[in-house]
Amino acid sequence: MRRERLTIVQVGEPVLRQRARALTADEIRSREIRQLIAKMRQTMHDAPGVGLAAPQIGLPLQLAVIEDREEYLEDIAQEHLTERERRPVPFHVLINPTIREVPGKSVEFYEGCLSLAGFTALVPRARSVRVECLDEHGKRKSIEASGWYARILQHEIEHLHGRLYIDRMHSHTFASLDNFNRFWKGKPIDEVRSALNRTRQNPG
């Protein structure tokens, strides 16, 4: 049986800059939304990615799916997993979410997006967040997250407000994935930041 894949729209599509509308209780219970969630989950896996928001498949709805699978972590050095506080996150759905940053330090790591295919940049974000949302059954859910999971939540919820990581990135760190792999992959963030700052100060 052929699997149906959704098209992930790319930066420049107006829907990525719209504020998504909330889903009603009737919509959440509908067969159409159940099918959409299943298709979004499959599309996220096929990409592959750890999150996908409805605006990324052309729909301005406050709906996102998240899953950071254990297999995605297998080829990442333990020191990098520890530094990023990254652990597997089971599949779940966010509907009509609100988010609040927990006071404390922000953290900076390279981040990518399925709607900016082939690029990455250093993005500062809150280390910890609290999220209130509905799940796929319309039940209220509270999430407290830190580390990489908090980053995923912030990234996906920003999609629902028409924002992209390029709005908060350190613009001088923006790079193609090819060049990121050539020059910066595996290096400590402090080392990357220092090297890029020296380049800006001494352009030659």
Order of alpha helices (4+ residues) and beta strands (2+ residues): alpha-alpha-beta-beta-alpha-alpha-beta-beta-beta-beta-beta-alpha-beta-alpha-alpha
